[in-house]
Amino acid sequence: MQKFKERWEIKSSWQLVFPLLGLSSLIFSAYLISKYILSAIGLSQPSPEFIGLLSSFTIFLFAILLFITLKLFNVLENKWAVTYRWELIAIFIVFAITGSTAARISDPIISFLGIDGENTSGWIYWPIRILLVFPIYQILLLIVGWLFGQFKFFWNFEKKMLSRMGFARFLKD
C-alpha cells in the first residue's frame, strides 16, 4: 500500500478516495459495456454461462480501460499543471460526472421546449441539443470541479477553452 501511495503522491488517507472511486468507476463501466455487448448479440438470459461470460468479459474490458487510462495519465501529467498525481484521477472523475450530468439535465429541458428527436429533423434537433448542453456543461464543470477540490484547474481550463472560441473579452480577471 505504501508503494501505491508513493506512486500516486498520496500524503493523506482521505486522498485514497480518488483512486478507489476511479477504479470502481472503471469496473462499473466495464460491467455496463459488457452487459450491453452481450445483450446485443442475444445473450441476455441469466444463466450460469451468461454470468461466467459476463464476468470474464467485464474483467477483460476493465484491464483494457485501466491500461488506456494509465497511458492517458502519463501523457496528461506533463501537459496539465497538477501538483500531485492523484489530482489527475479527481480531474477525470469531474469530467465524467459533468458530461453525464449535462446530458441528463438537457433531456428534460429539451423535452420542455417541445423538441423531440423522433419528430424533429436531426439537422435541427442535434444543433439545438448541443447548444443547450454546452452552457450547462461549462457551469457544471466549475461546480463539480469545486466539489472535488479542483476549481483552480477547471477555471483555468474554462478560460483557455473559451478564449480559443473567441470569448476572451468576457474573461478579463
Buried (B, 14 or more C-beta within 10 A) or exposed (E): EEEEBEEBBBEEEEBBBBBEBBBEBBBEBBBEBBBEEBEEEEBEEEEEEBEEBBEEBBBEBBEEBBEEBEEEBEEEEEEBEBEBBBBBBBBBBBBBBBBEBBEEBBEEEBEEEEBEEEEBEEEEBEEBBEEBBEEBBBBBBBBBBBEBEBBEBBBEBBBEEBEEEEEEEEEEE
